[in-house]
Amino acid sequence: MSSTPSASSPQVLNGRIERELIRQVYGGWSQYIDGIPFAVLAVVLMSGLFHSLGHASLPRMAAWFVLQLAWSAGAVCLWRNYRRSESRTTLKVWHRQLCVLWFAHGIIWGLVVWTFWDPLRPVGQALICSMILGTMVGAFYTLAPCRIVFATNLVSLLVTSVVGFAFGGGALAAVQAILFPLFAGLIFSYGWQLSGKYRHAVLLRFENEDMAHALALAKSAAEEASRAKSQFLAHMSHELRTPLNAVIGFSEVIRDRVFGEGALDKYSEYAGDVVDSARHLLNLINGVLDLAKIEAGKMAFERSVFPIGDVLAECVRVVQARADEKSLALVFDDACGSAAVFADSTAMRQMVLNLLSNAIKFTAEGEVRLTARLENGVIAITVSDSGCGIPADMLPRLFSPFERADNSFAASQGGTGLGLALVRHLVEAHGGTCAVESTPGKGTVFRLHLPIVRAISRSVAA
């Protein structure tokens, strides 16, 4: 089974380095036509205008000059193709094209010896040697980033010119046939070292870019954490202060006998309010602690295999009274049969109860529907309502802690904004996913997808 290398793997990093080195070798279009002025100069100087330089054959000069023009035209076309489709073509293709291109360049400038060499004119011979040496040095600076391209050009230039020296005649030609390979070896060794420095410089650049990107992400995460902390403190200060004030206020009324000794019913009512506020505080603190445990990976789950339908039916029974109070139709559609999950039953109840409670809370009239289906190897649990809906801009962050639908009806219902965050963390801890769809004014649909363990019979489950 093949795996895709990560963006930071050595294979990917080497690919990025090679692509950057190829980009440097391709350079700009001007480097592919800068040989034309030197070709024109060579043709003019060697055409017989200067007797001491030589008198080359006109057909040979014309053929050589046409080759140089054709190479420049082809190189510019190749450069334009590279600029258009750099990222859509593999590195191997670009390497191959560069090797072919500069192999031809080496042959063309090696043919200078065959075209212009005159054994009787030492000044012209010196000029030809200077042109070939200049070509070698130019390739050193242009092609050194890619060793294989540099070596291909240098070998083709060296072989063509040395063979030309061997057949050119004269003592200087024999000497150059011996010295040029030595000089080419020296040039190649320097080019090899320069290529290593190019590669190291590109590697450092990429490392700096990656480090800058990582720092930017860390900065963004720190700013987000700071905002989350501020938001957490703001929400918690409000959510804690309200029930605490109620506890203190009602407790003081009972303690001080504000309504006299005979108002036992009133004091009993206030005591009930104190209990309700205390339970709200306990639920809030438990939610925060559960969320912190899950995010820290320290939440302990007691997993077992059980039929999912039984847990869903129990959740419906728990919230049925709340739905009846608001005259809402609570519909349960179980199509899972005896499908079972390997999960923490308490966590499953918490997830479904949170979704059902929210649906009932934010639905003024109509129905709340709980469905369970088997879909492609997973159990799909859907909680839908015909309530107020959620604005589209709120959906991406709805499962974040302390986020609530920002509309007047939702605001009037209160809540801590922890329920959906707990649902997301709990379902992901069980290897599932959660999603939401909503249309303001028409309702909301929450979907949970959980892996199926197997289908078991009711008797075995019992």
For each residue, the residues with C-beta under 8 A, 3 or more apart:
1:
2:
3:
4:
5: 9 11 12
6: 9 12
7: 12
8: 12 13 210
9: 5 6 12 13
10: 13 14
11: 5 14 15
12: 5 6 7 8 9 15 16
13: 8 9 10 16 17 203 206
14: 10 11 17 18
15: 11 12 18 19 91
16: 12 13 19 20 206
17: 13 14 20 21 199 202 203 206
18: 14 15 21 22 91
19: 15 16 22 23 86 91
20: 16 17 23 24 202 206
21: 17 18 24 25 145 146 195 198 199 202
22: 18 19 25 26 91 94 95 98 145 146
23: 19 20 26 86
24: 20 21 27 145 198
25: 21 22 98 142 143 145 146 149
26: 22 23 79 82 94 98
27: 24 31 142
28: 31 79
29: 32 33 76 79 80
30: 33 34
31: 27 28 34 142
32: 29 35 72 75 76 79
33: 29 30 36 72 76
34: 30 31 37 38
35: 32 38 39 68 71 72 105 109
36: 33 39 40 68 69 72
37: 34 40 41
38: 34 35 41 42 131 134
39: 35 36 42 43 64 65 68 69
40: 36 37 43 44 65
41: 37 38 44 45
42: 38 39 45 46 112 116 127 131
43: 39 40 46 47 61 64 65
44: 40 41 47 49
45: 41 42 49 50 53 124 127
46: 42 43 53 54 55 56 61 115 116 124 127
47: 43 44 55 56 58 61
48: 51 54 55 56
49: 44 45
50: 45 53
51: 48 55
52: 121 123 124
53: 45 46 50 121 123 124 127
54: 46 48 116 118 121 124
55: 46 47 48 51 118
56: 46 47 48 60 61 115 116 118
57: 60 61 115
58: 47 61 62
59: 62 63
60: 56 57 63 64 114 115
61: 43 46 47 56 57 58 64 65 115 116
62: 58 59 65 66
63: 59 60 66 67 115
64: 39 43 60 61 67 68 108 111 112 115
65: 39 40 43 61 62 68 69
66: 62 63 69 70
67: 63 64 70 71 108 111
68: 35 36 39 64 65 71 72 108
69: 36 39 65 66 72 73
70: 66 67 73 74
71: 35 67 68 74 75 101 104 105 108
72: 32 33 35 36 68 69 75 76
73: 69 70 76 77
74: 70 71 77 78 101
75: 32 71 72 78 79 101 105
76: 29 32 33 72 73 79 80
77: 73 74 80 81
78: 74 75 81 82 97 101
79: 26 28 29 32 75 76 82 83
80: 29 76 77 83 84
81: 77 78 84 85
82: 26 78 79 85 86 94 97
83: 79 80 86
84: 80 81
85: 81 82 88 89
86: 19 23 82 83 89 94
87:
88: 85
89: 85 86 93 94
90: 93 94
91: 15 18 19 22 94 95
92: 95 96
93: 89 90 96 97
94: 22 26 82 86 89 90 91 97 98
95: 22 91 92 98 99 146 148 149
96: 92 93 99 100
97: 78 82 93 94 100 101
98: 22 25 26 94 95 101 102 146 149
99: 95 96 102 103 148 149 152
100: 96 97 103 104
101: 71 74 75 78 97 98 104 105
102: 98 99 105 106 139 143 149 150 152 153 156
103: 99 100 106 107 152 153 156
104: 71 100 101 107 108 156
105: 35 71 75 101 102 108 109 139 153 156 157
106: 102 103 109 110 135 139 152 153 154 155 156 157 158 160
107: 103 104 110 111 156 157 160
108: 64 67 68 71 104 105 111
109: 35 105 106 112 131 132 135 157 160 161
110: 106 107 113 114 132 156 157 158 159 160 161 164
111: 64 67 107 108 114 115 160 164
112: 42 64 109 115 116 128 131 132 161 164
113: 110 116 117 128 132 160 161 164 165 168
114: 60 110 111 117 160 164 167
115: 46 56 57 60 61 63 64 111 112
116: 42 46 54 56 61 112 113 124 128
117: 113 114 124 125 128 164 165 168 169 173
118: 54 55 56 121 124 125
119: 125 168 169 170 173
120: 170
121: 52 53 54 118 124 125
122: 125 126 172
123: 52 53 126 127
124: 45 46 52 53 54 116 117 118 121 127 128
125: 117 118 119 121 122 128 129 170 172 173
126: 122 123 129 130
127: 42 45 46 53 123 124 130 131
128: 112 113 116 117 124 125 131 132
129: 125 126 132 133 172 176
130: 126 127 133 134
131: 38 42 109 112 127 128 134 135
132: 109 110 112 113 128 129 135 136 157 161 180
133: 129 130 136 137 183
134: 38 130 131 137 138
135: 106 109 131 132 138 139 157
136: 132 133 139 140 154 157 183 184 187
137: 133 134 140 141 187
138: 134 135 141 142
139: 102 105 106 135 136 142 143 150 153 154 157
140: 136 137 143 144 150 187 190 191 194
141: 137 138 144
142: 25 27 31 138 139
143: 25 102 139 140 146 149 150 153 191
144: 140 141 147 150 191 194 195 198
145: 21 22 24 25 195 198 199
146: 21 22 25 95 98 143 149 150 195
147: 144 150 151 191 192 195
148: 95 99 151 152
149: 25 95 98 99 102 143 146 152 153
150: 102 139 140 143 144 146 147 153 154 188 191 195
151: 147 148 154 155 188
152: 99 102 103 106 148 149 155 156
153: 102 103 105 106 139 143 149 150 156 157
154: 106 136 139 150 151 157 158 184 187 188 191
155: 106 151 152 158 159
156: 102 103 104 105 106 107 110 152 153 159 160
157: 105 106 107 109 110 132 135 136 139 153 154 160 161 184
158: 106 110 154 155 161 162 180 181 184
159: 110 155 156 162 163
160: 106 107 109 110 111 113 114 156 157 163 164
161: 109 110 112 113 132 157 158 164 165 180
162: 158 159 165 166 176 177 180 181
163: 159 160 166 167
164: 110 111 112 113 114 117 160 161 167 168
165: 113 117 161 162 168 173 174 176 177 180
166: 162 163 173 174 177
167: 114 163 164
168: 113 117 119 164 165 173
169: 117 119 173
170: 119 120 125 173 174
171: 174 175
172: 122 125 129 175 176
173: 117 119 125 165 166 168 169 170 176 177
174: 165 166 170 171 177 178
175: 171 172 178 179
176: 129 162 165 172 173 179 180
177: 162 165 166 173 174 180
178: 174 175 181 182
179: 175 176 182 183
180: 132 158 161 162 165 176 177 183 184
181: 158 162 178 184 185
182: 178 179 185 186
183: 133 136 179 180 186 187
184: 136 154 157 158 180 181 187 188
185: 181 182 188 189
186: 182 183 189 190
187: 136 137 140 154 183 184 190 191
188: 150 151 154 184 185 191 192
189: 185 186 192 193
190: 140 186 187 193 194
191: 140 143 144 147 150 154 187 188 194 195
192: 147 188 189 195 196
193: 189 190 196 197
194: 140 144 190 191 197 198
195: 21 144 145 146 147 150 191 192 198 199
196: 192 193 199 200
197: 193 194 200 201
198: 21 24 144 145 194 195 201 202
199: 17 21 145 195 196 202 203
200: 196 197 203 204
201: 197 198 204 205
202: 17 20 21 198 199 205 206
203: 13 17 199 200 206 207
204: 200 201 207 208
205: 201 202 208 209
206: 13 16 17 20 202 203 209 210
207: 203 204 210 211
208: 204 205 211 212
209: 205 206 212 213
210: 8 206 207 213 214
211: 207 208 214 215
212: 208 209 215 216
213: 209 210 216 217
214: 210 211 217 218
215: 211 212 218 219
216: 212 213 219 220
217: 213 214 220 221
218: 214 215 221 222
219: 215 216 222 223
220: 216 217 223 224
221: 217 218 224 225
222: 218 219 225 226
223: 219 220 226 227
224: 220 221 227 228
225: 221 222 228 229
226: 222 223 229 230
227: 223 224 230 231
228: 224 225 231 232 401
229: 225 226 232 233
230: 226 227 233 234
231: 227 228 234 235 402
232: 228 229 235 236 401 402
233: 229 230 236 237
234: 230 231 237 238
235: 231 232 238 239 402 416 417
236: 232 233 239 240 288
237: 233 234 240 241
238: 234 235 241 242
239: 235 236 242 243 284 416
240: 236 237 243 244 281 284
241: 237 238 244 245
242: 238 239 245 246
243: 239 240 246 247 277 278 280 281 284
244: 240 241 247 248 277 281
245: 241 242 248 249
246: 242 243 249 250 273 274 277
247: 243 244 250 251 274 277 278 281
248: 244 245 251 252
249: 245 246 252 253
250: 246 247 253 254 270 271 273 274 277
251: 247 248 254 255 274
252: 248 249 255 256
253: 249 250 256 258 259 267 270
254: 250 251 257 267 270 271 274
255: 251 252
256: 252 253
257: 254 260 261 267
258: 253
259: 253 263 266 267
260: 257 263
261: 257
262:
263: 259 260 266 267
264: 267 268
265: 268 269
266: 259 263 269 270
267: 253 254 257 259 263 264 270 271
268: 264 265 271 272
269: 265 266 272 273
270: 250 253 254 266 267 273 274
271: 250 254 267 268 274 275
272: 268 269 275 276
273: 246 250 269 270 276 277
274: 246 247 250 251 254 270 271 277 278
275: 271 272 278 279
276: 272 273 279 280
277: 243 244 246 247 250 273 274 280 281
278: 243 247 274 275 281 282
279: 275 276 282 283
280: 243 276 277 283 284
281: 240 243 244 247 277 278 284 285
282: 278 279 285 286
283: 279 280 286 287
284: 239 240 243 280 281 287 288 416 418
285: 281 282 288 289
286: 282 283 289 290
287: 283 284 290 291 416 418 419 422
288: 236 284 285 291 292 418
289: 285 286 292 293
290: 286 287 293 294 299 422
291: 287 288 294 295 401 418 421 422 425
292: 288 289 295 296
293: 289 290 296 298 299
294: 290 291 297 299 422 425 426 429
295: 291 292 425
296: 292 293 299
297: 294
298: 293
299: 290 293 294 296 429
300:
301: 343 344 347 429 430
302: 344 345 346
303: 342 343 344
304: 342 343 344 345
305: 340 341 342 453 454 456
306: 310 311 340 341 343 345 461
307: 310 311 336 338 339 340 456 458 461
308: 311 312 336 339 340 341 348 372 379 381 450
309: 312 313 334 336 337 338 339 372
310: 306 307 313 314 461
311: 306 307 308 314 315 345 348 349 352
312: 308 309 315 316 332 334 352 370 372 381
313: 309 310 316 317 332 334
314: 310 311 317 318 349
315: 311 312 318 319 349 352 353 356 370
316: 312 313 319 320 330 332 356 370
317: 313 314 320
318: 314 315 353
319: 315 316 322 323 330 353 356 357 360
320: 316 317 323 324 330
321: 324 325
322: 319 325 326 357 360
323: 319 320 326 328 329 330 360 368
324: 320 321 327 328
325: 321 322
326: 322 323 360 363 364 365
327: 324 365
328: 323 324 360 363 365 366 367 368
329: 323 366 367 368
330: 316 319 320 323 360 367 368 370
331: 367 368 369 370
332: 312 313 316 369 370 371
333: 369 370 371 372
334: 309 312 313 371 372
335: 371 372 373 374
336: 307 308 309 339 372 373 374 379
337: 309 374 455
338: 307 309 455 456 457 458 461
339: 307 308 309 336 374 379 452 454 455
340: 305 306 307 308 452 453 454 455 456 461
341: 305 306 308 348 379 430 450 451 452 453
342: 303 304 305 451 453
343: 301 303 304 306 347 348 430 450
344: 301 302 303 304 347 348 430
345: 302 304 306 311 348 349
346: 302 349 350
347: 301 343 344 350 351 426 429 430
348: 308 311 341 343 344 345 351 352 430
349: 311 314 315 345 346 352 353
350: 346 347 353 354 422 423 426
351: 347 348 354 355 422 423 426 427 448
352: 311 312 315 348 349 355 356 370 381 383 448
353: 315 318 319 349 350 356 357
354: 350 351 357 358 419 420 422 423
355: 351 352 358 359 383 423 446 448
356: 315 316 319 352 353 359 360 368 370 383
357: 319 322 353 354 360 361 419
358: 354 355 361 362 419 420
359: 355 356 362 363 368 383 384 385 387 444 446
360: 319 322 323 326 328 330 356 357 363 368 385
361: 357 358 413 415
362: 358 359 385 387 388 405 409 410 413 444
363: 326 328 359 360 366 367 368 385 386 387 388 443
364: 326 387 388 409
365: 326 327 328 386
366: 328 329 363 385 386 387 443
367: 328 329 330 331 363 385 386
368: 323 328 329 330 331 356 359 360 363 383 384 385 386
369: 331 332 333 382 383 384 385
370: 312 315 316 330 331 332 333 352 356 381 382 383
371: 332 333 334 335 380 381 382 384
372: 308 309 312 333 334 335 336 379 380 381 382
373: 335 336 379 380 382
374: 335 336 337 339 378 379 380 452
375: 378 379 380 449
376:
377: 451 452
378: 374 375 432 449 450 451 452
379: 308 336 339 341 372 373 374 375 449 450 451 452
380: 371 372 373 374 375 447 448 449
381: 308 312 352 370 371 372 447 448 449 450
382: 369 370 371 372 373 445 446 447 448
383: 352 355 356 359 368 369 370 445 446
384: 359 368 369 371 443 444 445 446
385: 359 360 362 363 366 367 368 369 443 444
386: 363 365 366 367 368 442 443
387: 359 362 363 364 366 409 443 444
388: 362 363 364 405 407 409 410 440 441
389: 405 438 439 440 441 442 443 444
390: 394 395 398 405 436 438 440 444
391: 394 395 405 406 407 440
392: 395 438 440
393: 396
394: 390 391 397 398 403 405 406
395: 390 391 392 398 436 438
396: 393
397: 394 400 403
398: 390 394 395 403 405 420 436
399: 403 420 421 423 424 434 436
400: 397 403 421
401: 228 232 291 417 418 421
402: 231 232 235 416 417 418 421
403: 394 397 398 399 400 417 420 421
404: 410 411 415 417
405: 362 388 389 390 391 394 398 410
406: 391 394 410 411
407: 388 391 410 411 440
408: 411 412
409: 362 364 387 388 412 413
410: 362 388 404 405 406 407 413
411: 404 406 407 408 414
412: 408 409
413: 361 362 409 410
414: 411
415: 361 404 419
416: 235 239 284 287 402 419
417: 235 401 402 403 404 420 421
418: 284 287 288 291 401 402 421 422
419: 287 354 357 358 415 416 422 423
420: 354 358 398 399 403 417 423 424
421: 291 399 400 401 402 403 417 418 424 425
422: 287 290 291 294 350 351 354 418 419 425 426
423: 350 351 354 355 399 419 420 426 427 434 446 448
424: 399 420 421 427 428 434
425: 291 294 295 421 422 428 429
426: 294 347 350 351 422 423 429 430
427: 351 423 424 430 432 433 434 448 449 450
428: 424 425 431 432 433 434
429: 294 299 301 347 425 426
430: 301 341 343 344 347 348 426 427 450 451
431: 428 450 451
432: 378 427 428 448 449 450 451
433: 427 428 448 449
434: 399 423 424 427 428 446 447 448 449
435: 446 447
436: 390 395 398 399 444 445 446 447
437: 444 445 447
438: 389 390 392 395 443 444 445
439: 389 442 443 444
440: 388 389 390 391 392 407
441: 388 389
442: 386 389 439
443: 363 366 384 385 386 387 389 438 439
444: 359 362 384 385 387 389 390 436 437 438 439
445: 382 383 384 436 437 438
446: 355 359 382 383 384 423 434 435 436
447: 380 381 382 434 435 436 437
448: 351 352 355 380 381 382 423 427 432 433 434
449: 375 378 379 380 381 427 432 433 434
450: 308 341 343 378 379 381 427 430 431 432
451: 341 342 377 378 379 430 431 432
452: 339 340 341 374 377 378 379 455
453: 305 340 341 342
454: 305 339 340
455: 337 338 339 340 452
456: 305 307 338 340 460 461
457: 338 460 461
458: 307 338 461 462
459: 462
460: 456 457
461: 306 307 310 338 340 456 457 458
462: 458 459
